[in-house]
């Protein structure tokens, strides 16, 4: 959904105007941050790692 929002905002920025460059570029950078960190965070907080942490706590 954020990709569609970014595409619409960039299209409006170039065709119609009225949006700030800071707004559309910071939204795009935020999407890059989400894409870069999604997989490592999913592995860290995902169901399999929760089970592994529970096993570690049980052994203690």
C-alpha angles and dihedrals in degrees: 000000000000090000091057091047091051092048092052093046093050090047091051090045093056101034106034105014126205097114121103120245089226091057098050095040094048090049089052092049090050090054090052089051090052092049094047096048101036099087097044091046092047090053092047098046099026125118095261094055091047089056092048091051090049089053090051092051092049092054092054 
